């Protein structure tokens, strides 16, 4: 709690809540509005929420399932465990599966704030937390059904713990390093070892303190703890669905990044981007702070040239710099990338900006305005999509319309072609999928039945013209018409 209060005021023994603490609390809690208001959208959020729903209703806590008889080998289960548990105990079809990501974000905020407090002072610790929490991509992922929040929590825990251990502070941090690795292994996979190990190896090479790194952490006992926490699930998953380890280790961790057109992805498509695009994604992800970070860097380089002396970062700053840059450098030569790949470096970019010297902030009004920019935009976007729900790729409204017709008690809703994940999620699994030919055959065999189907708008005229029964449009969303006879 020491990072959240000042020394004099009106709480307890003269303690007063810091205004920056109130701003941080408002920033964190503001995310709840969009978490509860905005429907789950296709593809990623609705897909992961549906996987978590299947886990919650089936009670299968070993294998995440993509759909019936199709295991999901693309990610480890930590985020799905948390989301399935939240679906069982929390209200709200939108808020419940998003809440675990918010908790993971809260843990990451505490870690960087605690580390900044040890490196500097309370004010800079608060600004590190504020800067990180108000970065655009961070703010979005803090309340989204994704795996990246838990992954970032794991890598941040390990690197912060290593920083404390290298400073000789606290035995508990030494063990948190390996717990963080286990969190990352269960949230994303072996990539954790790269994004944690590379900054530490680079730090040891830069500082020459190899012996200090080897002595700072209990490598053998800690490694055993990491394996004890993470390896049993990997073994159980392979035994239950053979082939998992080959697909996940070789496919997801080598082919995905080395082959930009990798055709082995069972659950989506490759995201082929020009090499180096990850740097542009970093600028976008860190908005509105990326221009401030770049401007501070330009100022520092200019002062170095004028003083004819280079910047000499201390050992703590070297670790922060490497932790911030390694994720971006690592994916520079990969074409199969997403913006979320830069997330593990953003906590340390926020720390570098907050601890960068001089006044923090140099212009208080401007920095406070940047902090509130993302919540204002998110709330405005939430109001817009509440007013115009067709702006989102989600089947929530169509499923609600279908249920209001009373047909849901008789038969599942039929989608012509593949049903979106949001339809499966909001339809509680009572969704059928048919080809146009199969649907016409079904109607001909049951001419007196009630027929309700969802059709993509580009196919609507063709389906109606060739239907054995007359079809009437009932309602629509962004992509589909709901029709019935």
N, C-alpha and C positions, 0 to 999 in steps of 0.2 A: 504493500500500500504506500510505501514511502515515495514512490514516483508520482502519486496522484494527489498529494497534499502539500501545502506550504506550512511554515512553522508557526504562524500566528493567525488567529481568526476566531471563528465561532463554533467549530466542531470539537467536542470533547475537551481535552486539555488545551484549549486555545488553538485548535487546528482549523484551518480554513481550506475548503475545496478550491483548487486552482481553477481559474477561468479556462485555461487550456484543457484541464481535465473535463470540464463541462462540455467544451467544444468537441473533445474526442468522444465522450459518451453520446452526444447528439449525433455525431457522424456515424458511429457504429449502429445506434438504434434506428437511424433513418433508413437503413437498409431493410428493416423489417417491413416497411410499407410496400415496397415493390415485391418483396418475397411473398407477401400474402395477396397482393392485388393482381399481379401479372400471371396469366396462365402459363403452364409449361409448354415450351415451344419445341418444334422439331428442328434439327435432328438430335443433337447431343443431349440436351436436358431431358427431353421426353424419353429418349432411349435409355439413359441411365436410371431414370425414375421407374420405368417399366421393369428393368432388370431388378431393381430393389423391390418393387411390388411383387414380382414373381418369387423372390426370395422370402418375402414376408408371408405370403400365403402358402407357399410350399413347405416352409420350414427347412429347406435345404440350405445350410450355411456353409457348405463346402464349395459347390459349383454355382457361380452366377449363370443364369440361363438367358440367352438371347431371345429365344422363343421355344415353343415346345420341341423337344428332342434336339435342340441346337444349343450346346454350351457356349458361353461367352468366354473365350480365351484371351480377349484383348487387354484385360486389366486384372490385377489382383483384387481381392474383395473388400479391403478395409472400408472404402467409402460406401460400398453397397451394404456392408454390415450396419454401418451407422445410419444410413438412409432407411433400411428395412426396419431397424429398431425404432426410428423416429416415426415411421408410418404406423407402427403398432401402438405407440404411446401418445402421440401428439395429434391435435386436430388440424384440419386444413389439408386438402389435397395438394396445394401448392406450398404452403409454409412448411409442413412437416418434412418433406424430403430435402428442402433447402436449408433447414436449420443446422444440420451437422456441418455444412461448409462454413456457416457463420461462426460456429464454435471453434473450428479449426483456424479460421482467420483470427479470432480472439486470442487463441494461443500463440499465434505467430506475432501478433502485436505486442503481447506481453514479453515475449522473448527479446524482440529488438529493443523494446523500451528498457528492459532490465539490463541489456548489454550496453546500451547508450548511457545508462545511469552509472555503470561501472567505469566507462571510458571518459565521461565528461561530467555532466550535472543534470539535475532534474528537468530544467527547462529544455535542454537539448534532447533529453529522452522523450519528453512529450512531443516535441516537434518531429522526431523520428517516427513516432507512432502516427502522428497526424499526416505527415507526408506520405507514408506508406499506405495508410487506409484510404486516402483520397486520390490515389492513382487510379486512372480510369479502369484498366483491366482488373486491378485488385478489387476495386469497389464492386464490379460486376460479379467476379468469381466468389466474393465473400458471401453471396446469397444465391448461388447457382448450383444445380445438381450436376456437379462435375467431380472428377477425381483429383484435380490439380491442387485444391486447397489442402488436402491431407498430405500430398506429396511435398508441397512447399513447407508445411509445418514440420515434416520430418527432416528435410535438408536444412532448414533454418535451425531447428533444435540441435542438430549435429554440429553445424559450423559455429553457432554461438557457444555451445558447450566446449568445443575445441578451443575457442578463443579464451574462455574462462580458465580452462585447464592449462593453457600455455602461460597464462598470467599467474598460475599457482593459486587460484581462488576456488576453494570448495571441492570436496571429494564427490559430492553428488553430481556435479557437472560432468565429471569423467564418465559416469555411467549413463547420463542422459545422452551423451554422444552416440552410444551404441543403441539406445532405445530409439533415438531419432532415425538411425539407419534402418532399424526394424520397421518403423512406421513407413518410411519411404519404400522399403521392399514390399510391404503389404499394400501400399497405395498405388505404386507405379511400376516397381520392379528394379532390376539391376542398374538402371540408369542412375539410381540414387548413389551408388558407389562411385560413379564417375563424377557427378556434380558435387560430391563432398570430397572425394579423394583428390581430384585435380587441384582445387584451390590449396589444399594442405600441402601437397607435393610441391606446387609452385611456390608457396610461402617458404617451405624449407630450403628450396633451391635459391630463392631470392635473398633470404636472410642468412643462409649457411647454418641454420640451427636445426640440423637433422637430429642431433642427439636430444635436444629439448623436446622435439616432437615425439620421439620414440619413448621418452620418459614420462611425458605428460599424461598419457592414456594407458589404461590396462589392456593392451591389445589382445592378449590371449584370452583372458577371462571375459573381457568385453565382447570379443568376437564370438565366444561361446554363448554369451547371453543373446547376442543378435541372432545367431542361428537357432537358438532355442525358441525365440519368439516368432521367427518367420519361416524357418524351414519346414515345420510340420505341415503347414497349409500347402506348400508347394508339392510335398510328397503325396498328401492326401488327394490333391487335385489331379495329379498324374495318375494315381491308382484308380480314381473314379472315372476319369475320362482320358484314357491313354491318347497321347499325341499332344497334350497340352504343353509340355515343356519344350518340345521341338518348335511348335508354332510360336510360343510366347518368347522364348529366349532367342532363337535364330531368326524367326520372321519379324517379330516386333522390335527387336533390339539391334538387328544388323541389316536385314533386307529393307526394312522400312526407311532407314536413313541413308543407306548406300545406294539404293535403287529408287530414283525419283518416280519411276513408273511402276513400282512394285504392284504386281497383279495378285499377290497372295493374300491381300486383306479380305478376310471373310465377313467383315462387318461394316464396310464403307468403301471409300475410294481413296486413292492416293491424292495427296495435296501437292502437286508438282509446282514449285515456285522457282524463280531464278535464284542462283546462288547468291548469298549475301542479303536476301530479303529479310532475314531475321533481324537485321539492324533497323530496318524501317519499322518492323513490327514492334521492336523495343521502343522506338520513339512514340508510336501510337499507344502502346500499352502503358507507358509511364506518364502520359498526358494527365493533367496539365503541367507536370513537373519536369518533363524532359527538356523543354526549352530553358528552364532555370538551371538544370544540371549542366547543359551544354554551355550556357552563358558563363556559369561559374568556372567551368573548365577553360574557356577562352580567356577569362580574366586571369586565371592562375598562370597560363602559359605566357600571357603578355607581361605579367609581373616578373616571371622568370627571365624573359629576354631582357627586360630593362635592368634587372639586377645582375645579369650575367651569372646567375647561380641557379642551378636546377632545384626542383622540389625534392626534398628528402623525407618521404613518409616514414613514420615510425613503424614498428613491427605490427601493431594493431591495425593501422591504416592499410598496410600491405595486404593483410588477410581480408579486410573488407573490400579492397579493390579487386582482388582476385575472385572473391565470392560473388561480386556483382557482375564481373565480366565473363567468367568461365561459361555460363549457359549460352551467352550470345556467341562467343568464339566457337564453342563446341558445335553449334548448329549452322555456322557460317557456310560450310560447304555441303550442307544437306538441302535438298530441294523439297523433301516431303516434310513440311513443317506447319505448325499452327502458332498463332500468337501466344497461346498459353505456355509455350515452351520457354518463354523468357521469365515466367513468374518466379522461379527460385532465386533469381538474381536481384529482384526488385527490393526485397527487404534490406539488402546491403547497399543498394543505390540510395535508398532513403536514409540509411545511417550515414553514408558518406556526405550527403547534402546537409544533414542536420549537424554533423560534427566537423564541417569543413572549414571552420575558423571564421573569425569576424563575428558580427552580431547575428543572432538567429532569432527572428529574421532581420535582414537589413531594412526591409520595408514591411512593417507589421501588417498594415492594412492590405497590401497586395497579397501577402502570403495567406492571410485569413480568407481573403476572397477566393484564392485558389483551393483552399481546403473545402469550402462549401460549394464549389462549382459542380462537382460530380453529384452530390445529393440533389441539388436543384434540378440538374438535367434529368436525373433518374426519376424524380417525383413528377416532373413535367411529362416525361415519356410515359409514366404509369397512368397519369390522367388521360393522356391522348389515347392509349390503347384501351383504356376502360371505356372511353367515349366511342372509339372506332375499333372494335375487336377484330375486324377483318384485316387489320394491318399486320397481324401476327400469323405465322404458320403454326396453327394449333387447331385441333379438332374439338376443343372443349364445347364451343357453342353448338356445333353440329350434333354432338352426343346429347347435349341438353335438349335440343329440339326433337331429336329422335325419342327420347324418354317422354317428353311432353305429349307425343302422339299416342302413347300407350302401347306401342308395338314392342317395346323392350321386354315386356312380360311374356311374349309369345315366342320370339326367336331373336338370335343375335343379329346385329346390323351387318349387312353384307357390303363390303367394299369391292368394287370392281378393280382388280389389280391388287397391288400390295397396299395394305393399310398403314398409315403413318403410326409412329410410336405413340404419339399423343392420343390417337384414337384407341389404341390398345390400353393405354394407361387410364384414360377417363372412362372407357367402356368396361373397365374391370375384367378385361380378357374376353368379354362376350362379343367378339368381333369375328366375322367370317370373311374369307377372301376367295373370290372366284374370278376366273377369266370371263370375258363376255360370252364366249361359247358355252361354258359351264353354267353360267347364270341362265341363259336362254333355255338350256336343257332342263334346268331345275324348275323353271316356270312352266314349261310345257308338261312336265310330270305332275305339277301341282297347280292347275289353272285356277282353282277356287281359293287358294291361300292368299294371305296378306303378304305383299312383297314390298319391302323397303330397302333401298340401296343408296350408297354414296358413290358418286361418279365424278371423276375429274372433269373440270369444266371444258377442257379441250375435247373430251370424248362424249360430252353430254348429248349433242345432237345425233351422233352416230348410234349411241345406245338407245335413245328414244325411237329413232326411225326403224330400228331392227328388233324392237322389243315385241314379244308375243302378246303383251298386255299394254294398254295405254298407261303412260307414266306422267305424273304431274309433279313439277318441282315444288317442294315444301319450304325449304330454307337453304341458305348458302353460307359459306365462309370464303376465305381467300382462295382456296384451291378446289373445293368440292361443292356439288349440288347434292342435296338430300332429296330423293324422289320416291314416290310411292304410287301404287295403282289405285 
